[in-house]
């Protein structure tokens, strides 16, 4: 199946002041590569993303204990893509690919950074990766011993705004911070798929998954109900604009010009295409529409006062 004719031209954005250009929509490996879907479907998703001119593919040593990196590398080789056309990133901290022994295999010590990068390159079967993220802060290792921070990958979506819009406000101008953000649809919540209840085959129905169990303990029924009510109020806006709720959520994230790329997950080529269409939806978000969304969400962080 080829790329649908209605897929818009991909937008490329600079990653901070690095000079590196990344596609506004990128494909992440948490749910897409290995473990969660079979290898052939993963290949189909990556091919669909590449056909939509996505050039940025993200992974981590922790995802499926390294299997995600292996599958990503196999796809790059399978389709014969030129390495210079791709931006590939991975993340270090958890050390899932190194087995159960946490000693020197977890964290951001110099040793684990070196071992982690070497391991990632071997699994990806690549000579280099373009970006290495610290997957989590390491309180045991001083930041100056890890990396000079010029970019970050925080969660950013309609429900999680403070870090990107308030905490980092000075950094975009002062140090040229570049942002590639994950969870633009808040684990699928903002797509509207949970508005009529939790499907039995969805991730939130499986409390045996550690992070799902933690989510329910932290969120609670009342908070969940309030979130779904907000999501339902966003649907008429999406309908009025002629787009899906998932595309509204992605377009909203991309309307923030400090965001270089929104990292998406997909379990089918159709989801990849649906996400890619969000690029064209950004221009539909007028200041009036954005203000209407802010009224519904009621969570816009206060303006940050300039320090100089």
N, C-alpha and C positions, 0 to 999 in steps of 0.2 A: 504494500500500500504506500503510495507516494504522499508527499506533503500536500495537505488541502490548499486550494487556491486562495482561501481567505486569510492565510497567515500573513500578518503584516511584516514589513521590513524590520529587521532587528535593530535596536538602538545600542550603541556602544558608548560606555562612559569611562572616563579616566578614574583610576583607582587612586584617590587622593592626589598627591603631587608626584607619584611614582613614574608617570609617563605611560604606565601600562593601561591598555584599554580592555575592558571586559564587557561581555554582553549583559544588558540590563536584566535579563532572565538567565539564570544559571541552573545547572542540574546537580543536586546534592546526592550523596551516597548513603545517607542514614537509612532510608527506607527503600531506595531504588536498587542498589547494587548488592547482590549476594544475600543469602539468608532469608529475606522477606519475600522475594520473588525469584523464580528460577533464572538460570543464566541466559537462556534464549530470550526471555521477556526483557531482561536487563539490556541485552544487546539491542533489542527493538527500541527501547526507550532512549538509549543513547544515540542511536541512529536518527530517531525522530527529532531529538534535540539538535543534533548536528545539522540536519536538513533545514531546521528553522534558524540556522546561523548562530546557534548558541556556541560560544567558544570557550566557556568557563565551566569546568567540571571539578567538583569539590568532594573530598573524601576524608577519612581519618583512620588512624591505626586501630582504633577501638571498634569501628563498624564491622560487625560480624567477625570479630577477632582477626582482622586483617584480610578476610575474604573479599570484602568490598574493593579494596585496592587491587587485589589480584584480578577480579572480574573487570574492573575499569581498564586496567592495562591490557587485558586480553581483547577487549572491545576496540581499543585504539589500534592494536595490531591487526585484528580481524578486518577492519574496514580500511586499513592502509592510510589513516589520516596523517598528515604532515605534522610533526611535533611543533613546528614554528607557528602553526595556525591555532594551537590550543593553549589555554591557560589552565594549568592543573594545580590544585592545592590539596594539602593534607594537614592533619592536625596531630599534635603530640601531647600527651600527658598520661592517659589511662594505661597505656601499654598493653592493651588487650591481646595484641598479636604475639606477645612475648611469654604467654602462659600465666600461671597462677602466682608465681613468686614475685611479690611486689618490690623486693629489695633491688634498687637501682633500675628497675623496669617500669617504674611509675613516677611521675613528677616531671620537673623541668631542670634537673641537674644537667651539667654539661655532658656527663656521660650518657644520660638517656637521650638528650637531644641528638648527639652524634649517632648513637646506636639506633635511635628512632628514625632518623633521616635515612641512614644506610638501609634499614629494614624496609622502609617505605619504597625506596628506589628499587630494591630487589623485587618486592611484591608487584609494583607497578610495571616493572621491566622498562624503566625509563632512565635516562642519564641524569635528569634533573627535574625538579618541580619548581614552579614559579613562586609559590607562596607556602610558607609554613606558619601555622597558627599555634599559639599556646591554647590548648583545648579548655583549660581551666587555669586560674591563678594558682601558683604554688607558694604557699605561705612560708615554706621552709627554704626557699631559694630567693635571694635578693633579685629584684627585677633587672638591675643593671647587669647581672650575671646571665640573664636569659636573652633578651633582645632589646634593641632600641625600638620602642613602640611607635610604629608609623601607620599601623592599620589594626582593625578590630573586626570581629564577627559576632555581634550581639544579636539577641532575639529582637525583632522589631515587627510590630503589627498594630492593628487598630486597638488592641487591648493592652499592649506592652509598649509604652512610649517614653517613659521618663529617661532611661539611659541615653537613647539616641537624640531626643529632642532637648533635654535639659543638661544631663551630666556631661555630655561631650560637646556642648555648644561652642565652647571656646576653642576646642582642639581642631576643628575644621579649618579655622583661619590661622591659628597660631602654629600648628605643626603639620598642617595638610593631611589630617587623618582621613584615610579612606575606609569606607564601610561596605562590607559584603554581609548582608543580614540573613539570618536563618529564621525559620518558622513564620514566614509572612502571612500564613493563614491560621496561625495558632493551632498547630496539629489538626488542621482541617475544620476546626470549629467555625471559622469565618466563611467557609464555603456553603454553609447552610445544611450540610448533610446530617446534622444532629438536631435540626429544628423540630422534627417529628418523633424524636426519641433516638436511642442509641442502637444502631443496627447490630445484630448479633455477630456479624463478621468484621466489625470495625475494631480499631486498636483500643478504643476506650471500653469495649466490652470484655477485654481480656485482662483481668486484674492480676493474672499470674506474671505479666510483664512488670518488672520492678518499677519503672518510671510511671506506668499507668496507676499502679497501686499507690505510689507516692502522690500522684496528681489528685486522686480522689480523697486521700487523707487531708491534703492541704486545701482543696477547693471546697468540698462540702456541698450538700444539695442546694442550699439557699443561694450560694454564690453561682453555682451552675445554672440555676433557674434564671437568675438575673442576667447572666451572660447571654443565654439563649434568647431572652426577651429583647436584648439589644440587637443581636444578630437578626432577629425577625423584623425589627424596625428598619434594618438596612436593605432588606429585600426590595421594597418598593422603589428605592433609589436605583438599584441595579436594573430592575424591570424598566424603569423610565429611561434609562440610558441604553437599553437593549443589550445588556451584557449579563453574564452569570455573576453570582455573588463571589465566587472565587476570583474572578477577574477584577471585580470591584476592590477586593482586598489587596490584590497584587498591585493594581494601578494606584491605589492609595499609598502604598509603600513607595512606589517609584515616583510619586509626585514630590517626594522629598529629594531634592537635588543633591543632598549630601550622601545619599545612598548610591553606591556604584552598581551593585547587583543584588537582586533578591534570589537567594538560593532556594530552589523548589525541589520537591520530591515527586515522583510519579511511579505508578505501578503499571502503566499502559501507555502506548504512544498517544492515545486519545487525550489523556491527561496532559501530556507534554504539549500537544497542540493547543489545548484549552488555555494552558498557562502562557504560551507564546502570544496568544491573541490579546493578552492584557497590555502589551506594549502599545497597541493602538488605542486602548481605552484611557490611557493617561490624559490625553488631550481633552477628553470629555469631562474631566474633573475640574470644573470652573471653580472660582473662589466661592461662589454661592453654594455649589454642591459640597465643597470641603467644609464650609461653615455649617451646612445642614448635618453633615456627618459628625462634626464636633459636638453639636447640640445633643445628638443621640448618644454619643459615647460619654460625654461629660467627663473626660479624663485628660484634657489638653494641659500639659505642664505649664506653669507660669513662665512668662518671658524671662530670659536670663539677662541681667543687667550687665552692660559692657564694663570691663574692668579698666579700660584705658580711655 
